[in-house]
């Protein structure tokens, strides 16, 4: 089932067009990786999927992004509501530094519906931290500042924070690029575990990471989609010569 | 906790499939020899039909190991395991084909009078090579180097019997029908001898998997110093 469908999407920073007629889908319960050289539009594309792109001054979008068949760019759609359903985790772990692990986890929930009992907050935090594979490491230190965790733990805390608001889609923008190799593998394993419950789109400049974690791979170049297909195919018998050259390290 | 659980689950599953393929190949050889020694046409037909399943597994393992290499970049013992699985699956596929060859040789000669002496040789060879395949796969499952190095020794009587069937066939030269049967059985013996070689090759792969050092246990063109 198509959870997210991008149809003929174009995006600009001022007069500079950075996405050219991008079309792709993300199936329910799958991991889609977006790969391509720096500046090819990967991050712009993923930021268009939950209306983050437009937050930048001068940025604009044309085309459709359908979430469960509804265009998230329709005038009547509230961007904040979109972002609750389509959560995002960024390249650098960005927990609120002075907030405790517990408060960090439920920060998004507090911003949304606001009132929540302490017990309810704890329950929701535990569920999110368990889903993010962090619970066992922090359950005895929920009151510690989030910034005191290791980089890998901080990133899983950010994933827990994104999961706490119970999104249906999770966008990961190079979530492991600032982490050490073992923390990276932990994040990748977490992605494999989460895909049963969430639809995941991950941007990565690490091709092997895309190969390891994703079901579908989209290769972009100069703001255009060069190839979009099952990951096994893209990494064994790609259709396009440019994809072949990129994944084999012959350019880029 | 393993940080790459899904990848290691896939390796476990691949290993399970290669072990099952080993059992299928071993059974196919035993049944093909049984067709000759007991004159069992159904067994021969069953071996020929059953080869599709061995081929299916071979293709499945081929595809999955290729994807594993392309997508998971296995290293160290994981890489050696994938390499050993690729090689072993090809050898097992060949063993399955040899069983089919033997079954077909039986079907071609089932109306000819057999030589008891030669049939006994084939039977003994069959028992030996089935045991070799089983030992190689057991070595794989248990990562047992001592079992691996037994294989070349187990292969010696197989080679001797293979040469002996040739001499036995010559004794049938006076009777064209008997000779016809004997020449076909000489080919069956040759197929069994190849099964033995494949088992030795699998043991070499298992030895590489365990030690990280590749060495041939036997070499047709040179004496191998143990």
Contacts between the chains, C-beta under 8 A, distances in Angstrom:
chain1	res1	chain2	res2	distance
A	182	B	3	6.1
A	185	B	3	4.2
A	185	B	4	5.6
A	186	B	3	5.3
A	188	B	4	7.6
A	189	B	3	5.8
A	189	B	4	6.2
A	189	B	5	5.7
A	189	B	6	6.6
A	192	B	5	7.8
A	192	B	6	4.6
A	208	B	73	5.4
A	211	B	70	6.5
A	211	B	71	4.1
A	211	B	72	7.3
A	211	B	73	7.6
A	212	B	7	7.2
A	212	B	71	6.0
A	212	B	72	5.8
A	212	B	73	7.7
A	231	B	71	6.5
A	232	B	67	4.9
A	232	B	70	7.2
A	232	B	71	6.8
A	235	B	70	4.5
A	235	B	71	5.8
A	236	B	66	6.2
A	236	B	67	6.8
A	236	B	70	5.0
